[in-house]
Amino acid sequence: MTSEDRNQKPATALSRHAGISRAGGVRSQEPEGKQSQPQFHRSRGRVLAIDLGARRMGLALSDPLGLTAQGLPTAERRNKREDMNYLKSLARRHEVSLILVGNPLNMDGSAGPPSAQARAFAAELAQRAGVAVELWDERLTSVEAHAMLDAAGVDKVKRRGRVDQLAATILLQSFLDTRRGQNRQTRGTDADDR
């Protein structure tokens, strides 16, 4: 990836919780279906989502109000240090208050080796970036991305990177929609208490 690719503005684009807390602690949903109630990060600022792969990182960024997800250019993985530095600079440049890392849970909800790798990456990213990081269930986001690209008639050869970007966008939009629903429920409960 060139520095020009990394400096591009977000391109516009088009469900599931786990998590890492502020200053490096990891928050996550319980494995094997014991899902705890999500505790959503509520501070102002954008959310950056990462669909972490072995060779590429799909990236998406929320708008400042946290309503919509826009895809960012997919980043080619280099090494851990360069990946972390790039994500840290991206978070600073876009005033990100939360980073969301896709959690590749097994279909039964249990955490396998890929989930452990995502958790370790997220914990290190939280320490290095100094930003809250959460894991979010990414099951079937790539399948959904492929289906959307099929429906749009995108040639399979031209999909490289687009699938990762779209998967990150789907991941982030799922988080934003769920968080917005939680906020509505909280406001409704508060109004009932008055």
C-alpha positions in Angstrom: 0.0 0.0 0.0 1.3 3.4 -0.9 1.3 6.4 1.4 -1.2 8.0 -1.1 -3.6 5.1 -0.5 -3.3 5.5 3.2 -4.1 9.2 3.0 -7.3 8.9 1.0 -10.6 10.2 2.5 -13.2 7.6 3.4 -15.3 6.3 0.5 -19.0 6.1 1.1 -20.4 2.6 1.3 -23.3 1.0 2.5 -24.7 -8.1 14.2 -22.9 -8.6 17.1 -20.9 -7.7 20.4 -17.8 -8.6 22.2 -15.2 -5.9 23.5 -11.9 -4.2 24.9 -12.0 -1.3 27.3 -10.3 2.0 27.6 -6.5 2.0 28.0 -5.9 -1.6 26.9 -8.3 -3.8 28.8 -10.3 -6.3 26.7 -14.0 -6.6 27.0 -15.7 -9.4 25.1 -18.8 -11.4 24.9 -18.8 -14.7 26.7 -17.9 -17.7 24.6 -20.3 -20.6 24.0 -23.5 -18.5 23.9 -23.2 -17.0 27.4 -23.6 -13.5 26.0 -23.5 -10.7 28.5 -25.3 -7.4 27.9 -23.1 -5.1 25.8 -21.7 -2.1 27.5 -21.3 0.4 24.7 -18.6 3.1 24.6 -20.6 6.3 24.7 -18.0 9.1 24.2 -18.0 11.5 21.3 -15.9 10.8 18.3 -15.7 8.4 15.4 -15.5 4.6 15.5 -12.9 2.8 13.4 -13.7 -0.8 12.5 -11.1 -3.4 11.5 -11.8 -6.7 9.7 -8.5 -8.4 10.5 -7.2 -10.8 8.0 -3.8 -12.6 7.6 -2.9 -10.4 4.5 -5.2 -7.5 4.6 -7.2 -5.3 7.1 -10.6 -4.2 5.9 -11.3 -0.7 7.4 -14.4 1.4 8.0 -15.1 4.7 9.8 -18.2 6.1 11.3 -19.5 9.5 10.7 -19.0 12.0 13.6 -22.5 11.3 14.9 -22.1 7.5 14.9 -25.0 6.9 12.5 -23.3 5.5 9.3 -20.3 3.5 8.4 -18.1 4.4 5.4 -15.4 2.1 4.0 -11.8 3.2 4.0 -9.1 1.8 1.7 -8.1 -1.7 2.6 -4.6 -1.9 4.2 -2.1 -4.6 3.2 -0.6 -6.2 6.4 3.1 -5.6 6.8 4.2 -6.6 10.2 2.8 -6.0 13.7 4.7 -2.8 14.4 3.8 -1.2 11.1 0.2 -2.3 11.3 -0.1 -0.9 14.8 1.5 2.4 13.8 -0.7 2.8 10.8 -3.9 2.1 12.8 -2.7 4.5 15.6 -2.1 7.3 13.0 -5.4 6.6 11.3 -7.2 6.8 14.7 -5.5 10.2 15.5 -6.1 11.7 12.1 -9.9 10.9 12.2 -10.3 11.7 16.0 -11.4 8.1 16.7 -12.7 7.5 20.2 -13.3 3.7 19.8 -11.7 1.0 17.7 -13.8 -2.0 16.8 -12.0 -5.3 15.9 -13.9 -8.1 14.3 -14.0 -11.2 16.5 -14.1 -14.3 14.3 -16.1 -16.6 16.7 -17.1 -20.1 15.6 -20.6 -20.6 14.4 -21.7 -22.0 17.8 -20.4 -18.8 19.4 -17.3 -20.4 21.0 -13.9 -18.7 20.7 -11.3 -20.6 18.7 -7.7 -19.8 17.7 -8.6 -17.0 15.3 -10.7 -15.3 18.0 -7.7 -15.6 20.4 -5.5 -13.9 17.8 -8.0 -11.1 17.3 -8.2 -10.6 21.1 -4.4 -10.4 21.5 -4.2 -8.0 18.5 -7.0 -5.8 20.1 -5.3 -5.8 23.5 -2.0 -4.7 22.0 -3.7 -2.1 19.8 -5.5 -0.6 22.9 -2.2 -0.2 24.7 -0.4 1.3 21.7 -3.1 3.6 20.4 -4.4 4.7 23.8 -8.0 4.4 22.5 -10.8 2.2 23.8 -11.0 -1.0 21.7 -13.8 -3.5 21.6 -14.3 -6.9 19.9 -17.4 -7.3 17.8 -18.8 -10.6 16.5 -17.9 -10.7 12.8 -19.5 -14.1 11.9 -20.7 -14.1 8.3 -19.7 -10.5 7.4 -17.5 -11.8 4.6 -20.3 -14.1 3.4 -22.6 -11.1 3.4 -20.0 -8.9 1.6 -19.6 -11.5 -1.1 -23.3 -11.8 -1.5 -23.6 -8.0 -1.9 -20.8 -7.9 -4.5 -22.5 -10.8 -6.4 -25.7 -8.9 -6.4 -23.9 -5.8 -7.7 -22.3 -7.8 -10.4 -18.7 -7.1 -9.3 -16.3 -9.5 -11.1 -14.6 -12.0 -8.8 -11.2 -10.8 -10.0 -11.9 -7.2 -9.0 -13.0 -8.1 -5.4 -9.6 -8.2 -3.8 -9.7 -5.7 -1.0 -13.3 -4.8 -1.6 -14.6 -7.8 0.3 -12.5 -6.8 3.3 -13.6 -3.1 3.1 -17.3 -4.1 2.8 -17.0 -6.7 5.6 -15.5 -4.0 7.9 -18.4 -1.6 6.9 -21.0 -4.3 7.6 -19.3 -5.0 11.0 -19.3 -1.3 11.9 -22.9 -0.6 10.8 -24.0 -3.6 12.9 -22.3 -2.1 15.9 -23.7 1.4 15.3 -27.3 0.1 14.8 -27.1 -2.0 17.9 -25.6 0.9 20.0 -28.3 3.2 18.7 -31.0 0.7 19.7 -29.5 0.4 23.2 -29.4 4.2 23.5 -33.1 4.4 22.6 -34.0 1.8 25.2 -32.0 3.6 27.8 -33.7 7.0 27.0 -37.1 5.3 27.0 -36.5 3.8 30.4 -35.2 7.1 31.8 -38.3 8.8 30.5 -40.5 6.2 32.2 -38.8 6.9 35.5 -39.7 10.6 35.4 
